[in-house]
Amino acid sequence: MKRTVFKKSPLATLLSGVVPALFTLAVVVMVMFGLNQAGASSLDEGAHLLEESILRAAIHCYAIEGYYPENLIYITDNYGIYIDNSKYAVHYDIFVSNMLPDITVITLNQAREDIWVALP
């Protein structure tokens, strides 16, 4: 019985190695993109929860003591709120002690991106 040996063309040999490598690279890129998006979403949710916690602590202080806290340090010292200053920037602005303060929490990555967008 005669055995026939087929030789692959150079193009077929190249494609048999390149196509799986490109597919693997595409999958890795998609996974990395998904993880990056999940991390950013987690930071945004953390900022929202921190803002709500500070607001609840300020309202709790008003209910117990009769006035809103004059600064953020009072809230962190007396109401058990922890602020991770490496991740979040908190703006706490109070006009008078009997009006609800303005509380804004942003992630520091957002702040850096906003600065770069604002620069010419």
C-alpha positions as CSV (number, residue, x, y, z in Angstrom):
1,M,0.0,0.0,0.0
2,K,1.3,3.3,-1.0
3,R,1.4,6.0,1.6
4,T,0.8,9.6,0.5
5,V,2.4,12.4,2.4
6,F,0.9,15.8,2.1
7,K,3.0,18.8,2.8
8,K,1.4,21.9,4.4
9,S,1.9,25.1,2.6
10,P,3.9,27.8,4.4
11,L,0.7,29.9,4.6
12,A,-1.2,27.0,6.3
13,T,1.6,26.4,8.7
14,L,1.7,30.1,9.6
15,L,-2.1,30.3,10.1
16,S,-2.2,27.2,12.2
17,G,0.1,29.0,14.8
18,V,-1.1,32.6,14.4
19,V,-4.9,32.1,14.6
20,P,-4.9,30.4,18.1
21,A,-2.4,32.9,19.4
22,L,-4.6,35.9,18.2
23,F,-7.7,34.2,19.6
24,T,-6.0,33.7,23.0
25,L,-4.7,37.3,23.0
26,A,-8.3,38.6,22.2
27,V,-9.7,36.6,25.1
28,V,-7.0,37.9,27.5
29,V,-7.7,41.5,26.4
30,M,-11.5,41.1,26.9
31,V,-11.0,39.6,30.4
32,M,-8.6,42.4,31.4
33,F,-11.1,45.0,30.2
34,G,-13.9,43.4,32.1
35,L,-11.9,43.3,35.3
36,N,-11.0,47.0,34.9
37,Q,-14.6,47.9,34.4
38,A,-15.7,45.9,37.5
39,G,-13.0,47.6,39.6
40,A,-14.2,51.1,38.5
41,S,-17.8,50.2,39.2
42,S,-16.8,48.9,42.7
43,L,-15.0,52.2,43.5
44,D,-18.1,54.2,42.3
45,E,-20.4,52.1,44.5
46,G,-18.0,52.6,47.4
47,A,-18.1,56.3,47.0
48,H,-21.9,56.3,46.9
49,L,-22.1,54.1,50.1
50,L,-19.6,56.4,51.9
51,E,-21.6,59.5,51.0
52,E,-24.8,57.8,52.3
53,S,-23.0,56.8,55.5
54,I,-21.7,60.3,56.2
55,L,-25.2,61.7,55.5
56,R,-26.8,59.2,57.9
57,A,-24.2,60.0,60.6
58,A,-24.8,63.7,60.2
59,I,-28.6,63.2,60.5
60,H,-28.1,60.9,63.5
61,C,-25.9,63.6,65.1
62,Y,-28.7,66.2,64.5
63,A,-31.3,63.9,66.1
64,I,-29.2,63.2,69.2
65,E,-27.3,66.5,69.7
66,G,-29.6,69.0,68.1
67,Y,-27.1,70.3,65.5
68,Y,-25.2,68.9,62.4
69,P,-21.5,68.3,62.9
70,E,-19.4,71.2,62.0
71,N,-16.7,69.2,60.3
72,L,-15.9,65.7,59.0
73,I,-13.4,65.0,61.8
74,Y,-16.3,65.1,64.3
75,I,-18.2,62.5,62.4
76,T,-15.2,60.2,62.0
77,D,-14.3,60.5,65.7
78,N,-17.7,60.1,67.2
79,Y,-19.8,58.1,64.7
80,G,-17.5,55.3,63.5
81,I,-17.2,56.5,59.9
82,Y,-13.9,55.5,58.2
83,I,-12.8,57.4,55.1
84,D,-10.0,55.8,53.0
85,N,-8.2,59.0,51.9
86,S,-6.2,57.1,49.3
87,K,-9.4,56.2,47.4
88,Y,-11.9,58.9,48.1
89,A,-12.0,62.7,48.4
90,V,-14.8,64.0,50.6
91,H,-16.2,67.5,50.5
92,Y,-18.3,68.4,53.6
93,D,-19.7,71.9,53.6
94,I,-22.0,73.2,56.3
95,F,-23.6,76.7,56.2
96,V,-25.3,76.7,59.6
97,S,-25.6,74.1,62.3
98,N,-29.4,73.5,61.7
99,M,-29.3,73.0,57.9
100,L,-28.3,69.8,56.2
101,P,-24.6,69.9,55.1
102,D,-23.6,69.5,51.5
103,I,-21.7,66.2,51.2
104,T,-19.9,65.1,48.0
105,V,-17.7,62.0,47.7
106,I,-15.6,61.3,44.6
107,T,-13.1,58.7,43.8
108,L,-9.6,60.0,43.4
109,N,-9.2,58.3,40.0
110,Q,-12.2,60.3,38.8
111,A,-10.6,63.5,40.2
112,R,-7.4,62.8,38.3
113,E,-9.2,62.1,35.0
114,D,-11.3,65.3,35.4
115,I,-8.2,67.3,35.9
116,W,-6.6,65.9,32.8
117,V,-9.8,66.5,30.8
118,A,-9.9,70.1,32.0
119,L,-6.4,70.9,31.0
120,P,-5.8,72.2,27.5
